[in-house]
Amino acid sequence: MFFSKKLNLKIDDLQGEIEQLRMQNQNLVNENQVLTQRCYESESVQNTQDDGQQEICAAWVAGGELVAQVRSTIADAAENLESEKQSLQNSMSIFDETRQAVETILDRVNVIQTRAQDGNENVKSLLTVSEQIEKFVGVIRDISDQTNLLALNAAIEAARAGESGRGFAVVADEVRNLARKASEASNEIANLVGQISTQTTLASDDIGQVDMLSSEVVASAEQIKAGVRDVVGLSELMNSVIGNSAADTFIETVKLDHVNWKNSVYEGIVMGDLNSLSSLADHTACRLGNWYYAGVGRDKYSHLPSFANLDAPHEKVHSSGLAAVEAARSGNVKVAASHLAMMEKASLEVASILDRLNNEFKNS
């Protein structure tokens, strides 16, 4: 019960934190797109005298800085979630080992209980045999008593017969001696059987106690096993939640990396700092490109159906952005705006494919 509450609280905290980050990220991305669109509705920011338009562009630049900050925050959150997931997987491994140990103990206790029950049955059988021996001893004692009585009667008759019955008297004495010995032997046997019966009864009681204690141990082990199973189940649920949340956060980070590249294009054109864009990375060398061609994207997502569809629109974003830079450098603002519009269209497709990739990853 304690583990269940603790895990549920942990899951709720993580989900709340991730949802806040996601909402903050989405709001900033939306704000950035709106401000960007407003900036480029005019033919040239550099030539305009509209102070309001300049303020909007300044706000766009500030918004771009916030997007970069949120990108860093979400990246850290994704890394922490991945670490939490690894810790949870380690805990699940420990719980699984504990469950196996409990099952082993349970199996051994069941064996002990079975053997105790078998031993109890054997003791009961021994008690039955002892009772039968006692009956036979009783029969022997009766025969001995009757033989002794017959020997006594024979001795009396021999005495009456006088000299002629003397031999018969000797035989009667021997018979009486045998009867006495048989009686003594039967008494000794009876005593031994009595001791066996007493010890057997004690052994039966002890075995009964062992059986009862084994039953209690089995019941306790079953409860522990059920508790461990519940904890493992909750751990698996939490692992799934953390895994999905980590995937969500990671994809949002990838989106922000993509947005940051576009921000560099916009900032260079808006602020007139086109020289700073000379080293702008192509679609294979940007962060998203590194993720796609050599990073986590290739390692974890390349087997998914939508992965191959990401390359073309991503390349279009970069080619259109670079074309917009060249047009702006040539002073052709309308052409630059047209290329930027194509860049945004391709960017929306990139974001959509990333969302599909995320869903496919969580369902795989």
C-alpha positions as CSV (number, residue, x, y, z in Angstrom):
1,M,0.0,0.0,0.0
2,F,2.9,2.4,0.9
3,F,4.7,1.6,-2.4
4,S,1.5,2.1,-4.3
5,K,0.8,5.6,-2.9
6,K,4.4,6.6,-3.3
7,L,4.6,5.5,-7.0
8,N,1.2,7.1,-7.8
9,L,2.4,10.4,-6.3
10,K,5.6,10.2,-8.3
11,I,3.7,9.6,-11.5
12,D,1.4,12.5,-10.8
13,D,4.3,14.9,-10.1
14,L,6.2,13.9,-13.3
15,Q,3.1,14.2,-15.4
16,G,2.3,17.6,-14.0
17,E,5.8,18.9,-14.5
18,I,6.0,17.6,-18.1
19,E,2.6,19.1,-18.9
20,Q,3.6,22.5,-17.6
21,L,6.8,22.3,-19.7
22,R,4.9,21.3,-22.8
23,M,2.3,24.1,-22.4
24,Q,5.1,26.6,-21.8
25,N,6.9,25.4,-24.9
26,Q,3.8,25.4,-27.1
27,N,2.9,28.9,-26.0
28,L,6.3,30.3,-26.8
29,V,6.4,28.5,-30.1
30,N,3.0,29.9,-31.0
31,E,4.0,33.4,-29.9
32,N,7.2,33.2,-31.9
33,Q,5.3,32.2,-35.0
34,V,2.8,35.0,-34.7
35,L,5.5,37.6,-34.1
36,T,7.5,36.3,-37.0
37,Q,4.5,36.5,-39.3
38,R,3.9,40.1,-38.2
39,C,7.5,41.0,-38.8
40,Y,7.5,39.9,-42.4
41,E,4.1,41.2,-43.5
42,S,6.0,44.4,-44.3
43,E,8.4,44.5,-47.3
44,S,11.5,45.4,-45.3
45,V,12.0,45.8,-41.6
46,Q,15.2,47.7,-42.1
47,N,13.5,50.4,-44.3
48,T,10.3,50.8,-42.3
49,Q,9.7,53.8,-40.1
50,D,6.9,52.1,-38.2
51,D,8.0,52.2,-34.6
52,G,5.3,49.6,-33.7
53,Q,6.6,47.2,-36.3
54,Q,10.1,47.6,-34.9
55,E,8.8,46.9,-31.4
56,I,7.1,43.8,-32.6
57,C,10.4,42.6,-34.2
58,A,12.2,43.4,-31.0
59,A,9.7,41.3,-29.1
60,W,10.2,38.5,-31.6
61,V,13.9,38.5,-31.0
62,A,13.3,38.4,-27.2
63,G,10.8,35.6,-27.8
64,G,13.4,33.7,-29.7
65,E,15.7,34.0,-26.7
66,L,13.0,32.6,-24.5
67,V,12.5,29.7,-26.9
68,A,16.2,28.9,-26.6
69,Q,15.9,29.0,-22.8
70,V,12.9,26.7,-22.8
71,R,14.7,24.4,-25.2
72,S,17.5,24.1,-22.6
73,T,15.0,23.5,-19.8
74,I,13.1,20.8,-21.6
75,A,16.3,19.2,-22.7
76,D,17.3,19.0,-19.0
77,A,13.9,17.6,-18.1
78,A,14.2,15.0,-20.8
79,E,17.6,14.0,-19.5
80,N,16.3,13.8,-16.0
81,L,13.3,11.7,-17.1
82,E,15.6,9.3,-18.9
83,S,17.7,9.0,-15.7
84,E,14.5,8.4,-13.7
85,K,13.5,5.8,-16.2
86,Q,16.8,4.0,-15.8
87,S,16.6,4.1,-12.0
88,L,13.1,2.7,-12.2
89,Q,14.2,-0.1,-14.5
90,N,16.9,-0.9,-11.9
91,S,14.3,-0.9,-9.2
92,M,12.1,-3.2,-11.2
93,S,15.0,-5.6,-11.7
94,I,15.5,-5.7,-7.9
95,F,11.8,-6.2,-7.3
96,D,11.8,-9.0,-9.9
97,E,14.8,-10.7,-8.1
98,T,12.9,-10.3,-4.8
99,R,9.8,-11.8,-6.3
100,Q,11.8,-14.8,-7.6
101,A,13.4,-15.2,-4.1
102,V,10.0,-15.2,-2.5
103,E,8.7,-17.7,-5.0
104,T,11.7,-19.9,-4.2
105,I,11.1,-19.7,-0.5
106,L,7.4,-20.4,-1.1
107,D,8.3,-23.5,-3.1
108,R,10.6,-24.8,-0.3
109,V,8.0,-24.1,2.4
110,N,5.5,-26.0,0.3
111,V,7.9,-28.9,0.2
112,I,8.4,-28.8,3.9
113,Q,4.7,-28.6,4.5
114,T,4.1,-31.6,2.2
115,R,6.8,-33.6,4.0
116,A,5.4,-32.6,7.4
117,Q,1.9,-33.8,6.3
118,D,3.4,-37.0,5.0
119,G,5.3,-37.5,8.3
120,N,2.1,-36.8,10.2
121,E,0.3,-39.5,8.2
122,N,3.2,-41.9,8.9
123,V,3.0,-41.2,12.6
124,K,-0.7,-41.8,12.6
125,S,-0.1,-45.1,10.9
126,L,2.5,-45.9,13.6
127,L,-0.1,-45.1,16.2
128,T,-2.5,-47.5,14.6
129,V,0.1,-50.2,14.5
130,S,0.9,-49.6,18.2
131,E,-2.8,-49.9,19.1
132,Q,-2.9,-53.2,17.2
133,I,0.2,-54.4,19.1
134,E,-1.5,-53.5,22.3
135,K,-4.5,-55.6,21.4
136,F,-2.2,-58.6,20.6
137,V,-0.4,-58.1,23.9
138,G,-3.7,-58.2,25.6
139,V,-4.5,-61.5,23.9
140,I,-1.1,-62.9,25.0
141,R,-1.8,-61.7,28.6
142,D,-5.2,-63.4,28.6
143,I,-3.6,-66.7,27.2
144,S,-0.9,-66.4,29.9
145,D,-3.4,-66.0,32.6
146,Q,-5.5,-68.9,31.4
147,T,-2.4,-71.1,31.1
148,N,-1.3,-70.2,34.6
149,L,-4.8,-71.1,35.9
150,L,-4.7,-74.4,34.0
151,A,-1.2,-75.1,35.5
152,L,-2.5,-74.4,39.0
153,N,-5.5,-76.7,38.5
154,A,-3.1,-79.4,37.1
155,A,-0.9,-79.0,40.2
156,I,-3.9,-79.5,42.5
157,E,-5.0,-82.6,40.6
158,A,-1.4,-84.0,40.7
159,A,-1.3,-83.4,44.5
160,R,-4.5,-85.4,44.9
161,A,-3.1,-88.2,42.7
162,G,-0.2,-88.6,45.1
163,E,2.9,-90.4,44.0
164,S,1.4,-91.3,40.6
165,G,0.8,-87.6,39.8
166,R,4.3,-86.4,40.7
167,G,5.4,-86.3,37.0
168,F,2.3,-84.4,36.1
169,A,3.1,-81.9,38.8
170,V,6.5,-81.2,37.4
171,V,5.0,-80.5,34.0
172,A,2.4,-78.3,35.6
173,D,5.2,-76.3,37.3
174,E,7.0,-75.8,34.0
175,V,3.8,-74.7,32.4
176,R,3.2,-72.2,35.2
177,N,6.8,-70.9,34.8
178,L,6.2,-70.4,31.1
179,A,2.9,-68.6,31.7
180,R,4.7,-66.3,34.2
181,K,7.5,-65.5,31.7
182,A,4.9,-64.9,29.0
183,S,3.0,-62.6,31.3
184,E,6.2,-60.7,32.2
185,A,7.1,-60.4,28.5
186,S,3.7,-59.2,27.6
187,N,3.9,-56.6,30.3
188,E,7.3,-55.4,29.1
189,I,6.0,-55.2,25.5
190,A,2.9,-53.3,26.8
191,N,5.3,-50.8,28.5
192,L,7.4,-50.4,25.4
193,V,4.3,-50.0,23.2
194,G,3.0,-47.4,25.7
195,Q,6.3,-45.5,25.4
196,I,6.1,-45.7,21.6
197,S,2.5,-44.4,21.7
198,T,3.5,-41.5,23.9
199,Q,6.5,-40.5,21.8
200,T,4.4,-41.0,18.6
201,T,1.7,-38.7,20.0
202,L,4.3,-36.1,20.9
203,A,5.9,-36.4,17.4
204,S,2.4,-36.1,15.8
205,D,1.8,-32.9,17.9
206,D,5.2,-31.5,16.8
207,I,4.6,-32.3,13.2
208,G,1.2,-30.7,13.5
209,Q,2.8,-27.5,14.8
210,V,5.3,-27.6,11.9
211,D,2.4,-28.0,9.5
212,M,0.6,-25.1,11.1
213,L,3.6,-22.9,11.1
214,S,4.4,-23.8,7.5
215,S,0.8,-22.8,6.6
216,E,1.3,-19.4,8.2
217,V,4.7,-19.0,6.4
218,V,3.0,-19.9,3.1
219,A,0.2,-17.3,3.8
220,S,2.8,-14.6,4.7
221,A,4.9,-15.5,1.6
222,E,1.8,-15.3,-0.6
223,Q,1.0,-11.8,0.8
224,I,4.6,-10.7,0.2
225,K,4.5,-12.2,-3.3
226,A,1.2,-10.3,-4.0
227,G,2.7,-7.1,-2.6
228,V,5.8,-7.4,-4.7
229,R,3.7,-8.2,-7.8
230,D,1.6,-5.0,-7.1
231,V,4.8,-3.0,-6.8
232,V,6.2,-4.4,-10.0
233,G,2.9,-3.7,-11.7
234,L,3.0,-0.1,-10.6
235,S,6.7,0.2,-11.5
236,E,5.9,-1.1,-15.0
237,L,3.1,1.5,-15.2
238,M,5.4,4.2,-14.0
239,N,8.1,3.1,-16.4
240,S,5.6,3.4,-19.2
241,V,4.5,6.8,-18.1
242,I,8.1,8.1,-17.7
243,G,9.1,6.5,-21.0
244,N,6.2,8.2,-22.8
245,S,6.8,11.5,-21.0
246,A,10.5,11.3,-21.9
247,A,9.6,10.6,-25.5
248,D,7.2,13.6,-25.5
249,T,9.8,15.9,-23.9
250,F,12.5,14.7,-26.2
251,I,10.5,15.3,-29.3
252,E,9.6,18.8,-28.0
253,T,13.3,19.4,-27.6
254,V,13.9,18.3,-31.2
255,K,11.2,20.8,-32.3
256,L,12.8,23.6,-30.4
257,D,16.2,22.8,-31.9
258,H,14.4,23.1,-35.3
259,V,12.8,26.4,-34.2
260,N,16.1,27.8,-33.0
261,W,17.6,27.2,-36.5
262,K,14.7,29.2,-38.0
263,N,15.1,31.9,-35.4
264,S,18.7,32.3,-36.5
265,V,17.5,32.9,-40.1
266,Y,14.8,35.4,-39.0
267,E,17.1,37.2,-36.6
268,G,19.8,37.6,-39.3
269,I,17.4,38.9,-41.8
270,V,15.4,41.1,-39.4
271,M,18.4,42.6,-37.7
272,G,20.3,43.0,-41.0
273,D,23.1,40.8,-39.8
274,L,23.3,38.6,-42.9
275,N,27.1,38.0,-42.4
276,S,26.3,36.0,-39.3
277,L,24.3,33.5,-41.4
278,S,27.3,32.6,-43.6
279,S,28.0,29.6,-41.4
280,L,24.4,28.5,-41.1
281,A,24.3,24.7,-41.0
282,D,22.6,22.7,-43.7
283,H,19.9,20.0,-42.9
284,T,22.6,17.3,-42.2
285,A,24.6,19.4,-39.8
286,C,22.0,21.2,-37.7
287,R,20.9,19.7,-34.4
288,L,17.9,18.0,-35.9
289,G,20.1,16.7,-38.7
290,N,22.6,15.3,-36.2
291,W,19.7,13.8,-34.3
292,Y,18.4,12.3,-37.5
293,Y,21.6,11.0,-39.1
294,A,23.9,10.1,-36.2
295,G,22.1,10.6,-32.9
296,V,19.3,9.4,-30.8
297,G,16.9,9.7,-33.7
298,R,18.7,7.1,-35.8
299,D,19.3,4.9,-32.8
300,K,15.7,4.8,-31.4
301,Y,13.4,6.0,-34.2
302,S,14.9,4.8,-37.6
303,H,12.8,1.6,-37.5
304,L,9.5,3.5,-37.5
305,P,7.4,4.2,-40.7
306,S,7.5,8.0,-40.5
307,F,11.2,8.3,-39.9
308,A,12.1,8.2,-43.6
309,N,9.4,10.8,-44.4
310,L,11.2,13.4,-42.2
311,D,14.2,14.0,-44.4
312,A,12.6,15.7,-47.4
313,P,10.6,18.4,-45.6
314,H,13.5,19.0,-43.2
315,E,15.8,19.5,-46.2
316,K,13.2,21.9,-47.7
317,V,13.2,24.0,-44.5
318,H,16.9,24.5,-44.8
319,S,17.0,25.1,-48.6
320,S,14.2,27.6,-48.3
321,G,15.8,29.4,-45.3
322,L,19.1,29.6,-47.1
323,A,17.4,30.8,-50.3
324,A,15.6,33.5,-48.2
325,V,19.0,34.6,-46.8
326,E,20.4,34.9,-50.3
327,A,17.4,36.9,-51.5
328,A,17.6,39.2,-48.5
329,R,21.4,39.7,-49.2
330,S,20.4,40.7,-52.8
331,G,17.8,43.1,-51.4
332,N,14.9,41.2,-52.9
333,V,12.6,41.3,-49.9
334,K,9.5,39.8,-51.6
335,V,11.5,36.8,-52.8
336,A,12.9,36.4,-49.4
337,A,9.4,36.5,-47.9
338,S,8.3,33.9,-50.4
339,H,11.1,31.5,-49.4
340,L,10.4,32.1,-45.7
341,A,6.7,31.1,-46.4
342,M,7.9,27.9,-48.0
343,M,10.2,27.4,-45.0
344,E,7.3,27.7,-42.6
345,K,5.1,25.4,-44.6
346,A,7.9,22.7,-44.6
347,S,8.5,23.4,-40.9
348,L,4.9,22.6,-40.1
349,E,5.3,19.3,-42.0
350,V,8.4,18.5,-40.0
351,A,6.6,19.2,-36.7
352,S,3.7,17.0,-37.8
353,I,6.0,14.1,-38.8
354,L,7.8,14.4,-35.4
355,D,4.4,14.1,-33.7
356,R,3.7,11.0,-35.7
357,L,7.1,9.6,-34.9
358,N,6.4,10.1,-31.2
359,N,3.1,8.3,-31.4
360,E,4.6,5.4,-33.3
361,F,7.5,5.2,-30.8
362,K,5.1,5.0,-27.8
363,N,3.0,2.4,-29.5
364,S,5.9,0.2,-30.6
